[in-house]
Amino acid sequence: MNIKIIAVGKLKEKYLKMGIDEYTKRLGAYCKFDIIEVSDEKTPENLSQKEMEIVKEKEAERILSKISDQEIVVILAIEGQLMSSEQIAQYVENCAVSGKSKLTFIIGGSLGLADCVKKRATISLSFGRITLPHQLMRLVLSEQIYRAFRIINNQAYHK
């Protein structure tokens, strides 16, 4: 299975990079895992609604250019569907069993995702109603993908 995360913006924090590198290494036993960063747009204070939409559209172009027609797309959004770790594992397994071996997760920029990216998504996933820094979300998502494979393979993992 091929799993990738497309994330808007560059990860700068060393401690987050170290955590993600650890999960990337662990995931190598289960799938081909990759994180693709696309550049974010500068977002000065006090943008109008129209300017915010323009920023999201520019980021959307970069995101969509990294996705093929064969990929299952899961966007992360605060208003998305809440799923337990077991449900995420079931979703990943269902994709694999149904022959859909390319699964892509998308983490948007600071203003969120443009409607065209939301429309491309198969599902919208939420990790809760709180707002997390997008860089931290990469680590959390990487861990949940790893946890999903541990669950799928009936392997022990801390609770």
Long-range contacts (C-beta under 8 A, 24 or more apart in sequence): 1-30, 1-31, 1-32, 1-92, 1-95, 1-96, 1-101, 1-102, 1-103, 2-31, 2-32, 2-34, 2-101, 2-102, 2-103, 3-27, 3-31, 3-32, 3-33, 3-34, 3-92, 3-103, 3-104, 3-105, 3-145, 4-33, 4-34, 4-35, 4-36, 4-103, 4-104, 4-105, 5-34, 5-35, 5-36, 5-104, 5-105, 5-106, 5-107, 5-138, 5-141, 5-142, 6-35, 6-36, 6-38, 6-63, 6-66, 6-67, 6-104, 6-105, 6-106, 6-107, 7-35, 7-36, 7-37, 7-38, 7-106, 7-107, 7-134, 7-138, 8-37, 8-38, 8-39, 8-40, 8-59, 8-62, 8-63, 8-107, 8-108, 8-109, 8-134, 9-37, 9-39, 9-40, 9-109, 9-110, 9-134, 9-135, 10-37, 10-39, 10-40, 11-37, 11-135, 11-138, 12-135, 13-135, 16-135, 16-136, 16-138, 16-139, 19-139, 19-142, 19-143, 20-138, 20-139, 20-142, 23-139, 23-142, 23-143, 23-145, 23-146, 24-142, 26-146, 27-142, 27-145, 27-146, 27-149, 29-149, 30-146, 30-149, 30-153, 31-149, 33-142, 33-145, 35-138, 35-142, 36-66, 38-62, 38-63, 38-66, 40-109, 40-110, 41-109, 43-109, 43-110, 43-111, 52-111, 53-114, 55-109, 55-111, 56-108, 56-109, 56-111, 56-112, 56-113, 56-114, 57-114, 57-116, 59-108, 59-109, 59-113, 59-114, 60-113, 60-114, 60-116, 60-117, 63-106, 63-108, 63-113, 63-117, 64-116, 64-117, 64-120, 66-104, 67-104, 67-120, 68-102, 70-100, 70-102, 71-102, 71-103, 71-104, 72-100, 72-102, 72-103, 72-104, 72-122, 73-104, 73-105, 73-106, 73-120, 73-121, 73-122, 74-103, 74-104, 74-105, 74-106, 74-121, 74-122, 74-123, 74-124, 74-125, 75-105, 75-106, 75-108, 75-113, 75-117, 75-118, 75-121, 75-123, 75-124, 75-125, 76-105, 76-106, 76-107, 76-108, 76-124, 76-125, 76-126, 76-127, 76-137, 76-141, 77-108, 77-112, 77-113, 77-118, 77-124, 77-125, 77-126, 78-126, 78-128, 78-129, 78-130, 78-131, 79-124, 79-126, 80-123, 80-124, 80-125, 80-126, 81-123, 81-124, 81-125, 81-126, 82-126, 82-127, 82-128, 83-125, 85-144, 85-147, 85-148, 85-151, 86-151, 88-125, 88-144, 88-145, 88-147, 88-148, 89-147, 89-148, 89-149, 89-151, 89-152, 91-123, 91-148, 92-145, 92-148, 92-149, 92-152, 93-148, 93-152, 105-141, 105-145, 107-134, 107-137, 107-138, 107-141, 108-134, 109-134, 110-134
